[in-house]
């Protein structure tokens, strides 16, 4: 899965992904199409769960 640097919320999404990976919290994402260069799904939205 990839996250495009030209996404309007790139910094926020990247920071959220790093935080979730560090804390082990679950994250779900929304994919919209594939990257033409690498053929990987492109992440366009994140969903967070707080307990």
C-alpha positions, 0 to 999 in steps of 0.5 A, a space after each residue: 500500500 502506498 501514500 502519495 506525497 501530493 495528498 492534501 493530508 499527507 503529513 497528518 496521515 503519515 504521522 497517524 500511521 507512524 503513531 499507530 505502528 508505534 503503539 500497536 493500535 488498529 487502523 483501517 484505510 480506504 484505497 482508491 485505485 492503484 499506483 501506475 508505477 508500482 502497481 500498489 493500492 493507493 491509500 486515500 483515507 484512514 479510520 481510527 478506533 479508540 478504546 
